[in-house]
Protein backbone atom coordinates (compact mmCIF):
# COMPACT_ATOMS: atom_id res chain seq x y z
CA UNK A 1 0.00 0.00 0.00
CA UNK A 2 1.25 3.47 -0.83
CA UNK A 3 -0.30 6.86 -0.21
CA UNK A 4 -1.38 8.98 2.74
CA UNK A 5 -4.07 8.27 5.32
CA UNK A 6 -6.90 10.81 5.20
CA UNK A 7 -9.51 11.90 7.71
CA UNK A 8 -12.69 13.63 6.53
CA UNK A 9 -13.17 16.05 9.39
CA UNK A 10 -16.43 17.47 10.66
CA UNK A 11 -16.58 21.03 11.96
CA UNK A 12 -19.37 22.63 13.98
CA UNK A 13 -19.24 26.21 15.25
CA UNK A 14 -15.61 26.46 14.12
CA UNK A 15 -14.47 23.46 16.20
CA UNK A 16 -13.46 20.00 15.02
CA UNK A 17 -15.87 17.27 16.14
CA UNK A 18 -14.67 14.74 18.69
CA UNK A 19 -14.81 11.79 16.30
CA UNK A 20 -12.63 13.69 13.81
CA UNK A 21 -10.01 14.23 16.51
CA UNK A 22 -10.21 10.55 17.47
CA UNK A 23 -9.81 9.54 13.83
CA UNK A 24 -6.81 11.80 13.35
CA UNK A 25 -5.08 10.10 16.27
CA UNK A 26 -5.92 6.68 14.83
CA UNK A 27 -4.78 7.79 11.36
CA UNK A 28 -1.40 8.70 12.88
CA UNK A 29 -1.16 5.17 14.34
CA UNK A 30 -2.12 3.60 10.99
CA UNK A 31 0.26 5.77 8.97
CA UNK A 32 3.33 5.07 11.15
CA UNK A 33 3.97 1.44 10.13
CA UNK A 34 3.23 2.37 6.51
CA UNK A 35 5.73 5.22 6.54
CA UNK A 36 3.00 7.55 5.29
CA UNK A 37 1.62 10.99 6.06
CA UNK A 38 -1.73 11.91 7.62
CA UNK A 39 -3.97 14.49 5.98
CA UNK A 40 -7.16 16.02 7.25
CA UNK A 41 -9.83 17.30 4.90
CA UNK A 42 -12.16 20.04 6.10
CA UNK A 43 -15.17 21.38 4.23
CA UNK A 44 -16.95 24.64 4.92
CA UNK A 45 -15.83 28.19 5.68
CA UNK A 46 -13.51 29.81 8.19
CA UNK A 47 -11.60 26.59 8.82
CA UNK A 48 -8.14 27.84 9.81
CA UNK A 49 -8.61 27.26 13.56
CA UNK A 50 -10.08 23.81 12.89
CA UNK A 51 -7.08 22.98 10.69
CA UNK A 52 -4.74 23.91 13.54
CA UNK A 53 -6.70 21.55 15.83
CA UNK A 54 -6.16 18.63 13.41
CA UNK A 55 -2.47 19.42 13.09
CA UNK A 56 -2.14 19.56 16.89
CA UNK A 57 -3.45 15.97 17.19
CA UNK A 58 -1.43 14.42 14.37
CA UNK A 59 -2.29 15.64 10.87
CA UNK A 60 0.73 16.53 8.74
CA UNK A 61 -1.39 18.40 6.21
CA UNK A 62 -4.94 19.72 6.09
CA UNK A 63 -6.84 20.35 2.88
CA UNK A 64 -9.33 23.21 3.27
CA UNK A 65 -12.26 23.05 0.86
CA UNK A 66 -13.87 26.43 1.38
CA UNK A 67 -16.81 27.69 -0.64
CA UNK A 68 -20.23 29.02 0.37
CA UNK A 69 -22.00 26.12 -1.37
CA UNK A 70 -19.81 23.44 0.24
CA UNK A 71 -21.05 22.22 3.58
CA UNK A 72 -21.39 18.66 4.81
CA UNK A 73 -25.15 19.26 4.61
CA UNK A 74 -24.73 19.28 0.80
CA UNK A 75 -23.27 15.79 0.69
CA UNK A 76 -23.63 15.32 -3.07
CA UNK A 77 -21.56 18.42 -3.86
CA UNK A 78 -19.02 17.49 -1.19
CA UNK A 79 -18.63 13.98 -2.59
CA UNK A 80 -18.02 15.37 -6.10
CA UNK A 81 -15.30 17.74 -4.89
CA UNK A 82 -13.76 15.11 -2.60
CA UNK A 83 -13.66 12.54 -5.41
CA UNK A 84 -11.56 14.91 -7.50
CA UNK A 85 -9.21 15.53 -4.57
CA UNK A 86 -8.87 11.79 -3.89
CA UNK A 87 -8.16 11.05 -7.54
CA UNK A 88 -5.49 13.77 -7.59
CA UNK A 89 -3.70 12.81 -4.35
CA UNK A 90 -4.34 9.04 -4.20
CA UNK A 91 -4.75 8.36 -0.46
CA UNK A 92 -4.70 4.67 0.40
CA UNK A 93 -7.07 5.03 3.36
CA UNK A 94 -9.95 7.48 3.90
CA UNK A 95 -11.65 7.63 7.31
CA UNK A 96 -14.82 9.44 8.38
CA UNK A 97 -16.97 9.57 11.47
CA UNK A 98 -19.97 7.24 11.58
CA UNK A 99 -22.24 10.23 12.14
CA UNK A 100 -25.25 11.11 10.02
CA UNK A 101 -23.17 13.64 8.06
CA UNK A 102 -19.92 11.67 7.87
CA UNK A 103 -21.63 8.44 6.86
CA UNK A 104 -23.63 10.17 4.13
CA UNK A 105 -20.61 11.88 2.57
CA UNK A 106 -18.42 8.77 2.92
CA UNK A 107 -21.03 6.54 1.24
CA UNK A 108 -21.45 8.95 -1.66
CA UNK A 109 -17.67 9.31 -2.01
CA UNK A 110 -17.13 5.53 -1.99
CA UNK A 111 -19.78 5.14 -4.70
CA UNK A 112 -18.13 7.81 -6.87
CA UNK A 113 -14.71 6.17 -6.40
CA UNK A 114 -16.12 2.68 -6.98
CA UNK A 115 -14.52 1.37 -3.80
CA UNK A 116 -15.81 -0.30 -0.68
CA UNK A 117 -16.81 1.30 2.60
CA UNK A 118 -16.86 -0.49 5.93
CA UNK A 119 -19.36 1.24 8.20
CA UNK A 120 -19.54 1.68 11.97
CA UNK A 121 -16.09 0.29 12.75
CA UNK A 122 -15.05 -0.24 16.34
CA UNK A 123 -11.32 -0.34 15.62
CA UNK A 124 -8.78 -0.21 12.80
CA UNK A 125 -5.25 -1.58 12.49
CA UNK A 126 -2.53 -2.32 9.96
CA UNK A 127 -1.47 -5.96 9.73
CA UNK A 128 0.82 -7.78 7.37
CA UNK A 129 -1.25 -10.37 5.53
CA UNK A 130 0.37 -12.53 2.86
CA UNK A 131 3.36 -10.20 2.91
CA UNK A 132 1.29 -7.05 2.30
CA UNK A 133 0.37 -4.38 4.83
CA UNK A 134 -3.45 -4.30 4.97
CA UNK A 135 -6.02 -2.17 6.75
CA UNK A 136 -8.01 -4.39 9.11
CA UNK A 137 -11.43 -3.01 9.97
CA UNK A 138 -13.24 -4.37 13.03
CA UNK A 139 -17.03 -4.24 13.14
CA UNK A 140 -19.61 -5.70 15.53
CA UNK A 141 -21.41 -8.81 14.32
CA UNK A 142 -24.21 -11.10 15.39
CA UNK A 143 -25.93 -8.64 17.67
CA UNK A 144 -22.67 -7.29 19.06
CA UNK A 145 -21.55 -10.68 20.41
CA UNK A 146 -18.62 -10.97 18.00
CA UNK A 147 -16.02 -8.64 16.53
CA UNK A 148 -15.59 -9.30 12.81
CA UNK A 149 -12.46 -8.38 10.86
CA UNK A 150 -12.93 -7.01 7.35
CA UNK A 151 -10.24 -6.65 4.67
CA UNK A 152 -10.48 -4.82 1.37
CA UNK A 153 -7.25 -5.90 -0.33
CA UNK A 154 -8.05 -5.08 -3.96
CA UNK A 155 -9.66 -1.62 -3.88
CA UNK A 156 -8.17 1.79 -3.15
CA UNK A 157 -8.73 3.88 -1.31
CA UNK A 158 -9.86 1.69 1.55
CA UNK A 159 -12.65 3.54 3.34
CA UNK A 160 -14.18 3.20 6.77
CA UNK A 161 -16.48 5.08 9.10
CA UNK A 162 -15.85 4.80 12.83
CA UNK A 163 -18.34 5.28 15.63
CA UNK A 164 -17.83 8.36 17.79
CA UNK A 165 -16.34 7.69 21.20
CA UNK A 166 -14.83 4.24 20.54
CA UNK A 167 -11.29 5.42 19.80
CA UNK A 168 -8.96 7.23 22.16
CA UNK A 169 -8.84 10.98 21.65
CA UNK A 170 -5.23 12.16 21.24
CA UNK A 171 -3.94 14.99 23.39
CA UNK A 172 -2.66 18.09 21.55
C-alpha positions in Angstrom: 0.0 0.0 0.0 1.2 3.5 -0.8 -0.3 6.9 -0.2 -1.4 9.0 2.7 -4.1 8.3 5.3 -6.9 10.8 5.2 -9.5 11.9 7.7 -12.7 13.6 6.5 -13.2 16.1 9.4 -16.4 17.5 10.7 -16.6 21.0 12.0 -19.4 22.6 14.0 -19.2 26.2 15.2 -15.6 26.5 14.1 -14.5 23.5 16.2 -13.5 20.0 15.0 -15.9 17.3 16.1 -14.7 14.7 18.7 -14.8 11.8 16.3 -12.6 13.7 13.8 -10.0 14.2 16.5 -10.2 10.5 17.5 -9.8 9.5 13.8 -6.8 11.8 13.3 -5.1 10.1 16.3 -5.9 6.7 14.8 -4.8 7.8 11.4 -1.4 8.7 12.9 -1.2 5.2 14.3 -2.1 3.6 11.0 0.3 5.8 9.0 3.3 5.1 11.1 4.0 1.4 10.1 3.2 2.4 6.5 5.7 5.2 6.5 3.0 7.5 5.3 1.6 11.0 6.1 -1.7 11.9 7.6 -4.0 14.5 6.0 -7.2 16.0 7.3 -9.8 17.3 4.9 -12.2 20.0 6.1 -15.2 21.4 4.2 -17.0 24.6 4.9 -15.8 28.2 5.7 -13.5 29.8 8.2 -11.6 26.6 8.8 -8.1 27.8 9.8 -8.6 27.3 13.6 -10.1 23.8 12.9 -7.1 23.0 10.7 -4.7 23.9 13.5 -6.7 21.5 15.8 -6.2 18.6 13.4 -2.5 19.4 13.1 -2.1 19.6 16.9 -3.4 16.0 17.2 -1.4 14.4 14.4 -2.3 15.6 10.9 0.7 16.5 8.7 -1.4 18.4 6.2 -4.9 19.7 6.1 -6.8 20.4 2.9 -9.3 23.2 3.3 -12.3 23.0 0.9 -13.9 26.4 1.4 -16.8 27.7 -0.6 -20.2 29.0 0.4 -22.0 26.1 -1.4 -19.8 23.4 0.2 -21.1 22.2 3.6 -21.4 18.7 4.8 -25.1 19.3 4.6 -24.7 19.3 0.8 -23.3 15.8 0.7 -23.6 15.3 -3.1 -21.6 18.4 -3.9 -19.0 17.5 -1.2 -18.6 14.0 -2.6 -18.0 15.4 -6.1 -15.3 17.7 -4.9 -13.8 15.1 -2.6 -13.7 12.5 -5.4 -11.6 14.9 -7.5 -9.2 15.5 -4.6 -8.9 11.8 -3.9 -8.2 11.1 -7.5 -5.5 13.8 -7.6 -3.7 12.8 -4.4 -4.3 9.0 -4.2 -4.7 8.4 -0.5 -4.7 4.7 0.4 -7.1 5.0 3.4 -9.9 7.5 3.9 -11.7 7.6 7.3 -14.8 9.4 8.4 -17.0 9.6 11.5 -20.0 7.2 11.6 -22.2 10.2 12.1 -25.3 11.1 10.0 -23.2 13.6 8.1 -19.9 11.7 7.9 -21.6 8.4 6.9 -23.6 10.2 4.1 -20.6 11.9 2.6 -18.4 8.8 2.9 -21.0 6.5 1.2 -21.4 9.0 -1.7 -17.7 9.3 -2.0 -17.1 5.5 -2.0 -19.8 5.1 -4.7 -18.1 7.8 -6.9 -14.7 6.2 -6.4 -16.1 2.7 -7.0 -14.5 1.4 -3.8 -15.8 -0.3 -0.7 -16.8 1.3 2.6 -16.9 -0.5 5.9 -19.4 1.2 8.2 -19.5 1.7 12.0 -16.1 0.3 12.7 -15.1 -0.2 16.3 -11.3 -0.3 15.6 -8.8 -0.2 12.8 -5.3 -1.6 12.5 -2.5 -2.3 10.0 -1.5 -6.0 9.7 0.8 -7.8 7.4 -1.3 -10.4 5.5 0.4 -12.5 2.9 3.4 -10.2 2.9 1.3 -7.1 2.3 0.4 -4.4 4.8 -3.4 -4.3 5.0 -6.0 -2.2 6.7 -8.0 -4.4 9.1 -11.4 -3.0 10.0 -13.2 -4.4 13.0 -17.0 -4.2 13.1 -19.6 -5.7 15.5 -21.4 -8.8 14.3 -24.2 -11.1 15.4 -25.9 -8.6 17.7 -22.7 -7.3 19.1 -21.6 -10.7 20.4 -18.6 -11.0 18.0 -16.0 -8.6 16.5 -15.6 -9.3 12.8 -12.5 -8.4 10.9 -12.9 -7.0 7.4 -10.2 -6.6 4.7 -10.5 -4.8 1.4 -7.3 -5.9 -0.3 -8.1 -5.1 -4.0 -9.7 -1.6 -3.9 -8.2 1.8 -3.2 -8.7 3.9 -1.3 -9.9 1.7 1.5 -12.7 3.5 3.3 -14.2 3.2 6.8 -16.5 5.1 9.1 -15.9 4.8 12.8 -18.3 5.3 15.6 -17.8 8.4 17.8 -16.3 7.7 21.2 -14.8 4.2 20.5 -11.3 5.4 19.8 -9.0 7.2 22.2 -8.8 11.0 21.6 -5.2 12.2 21.2 -3.9 15.0 23.4 -2.7 18.1 21.6 
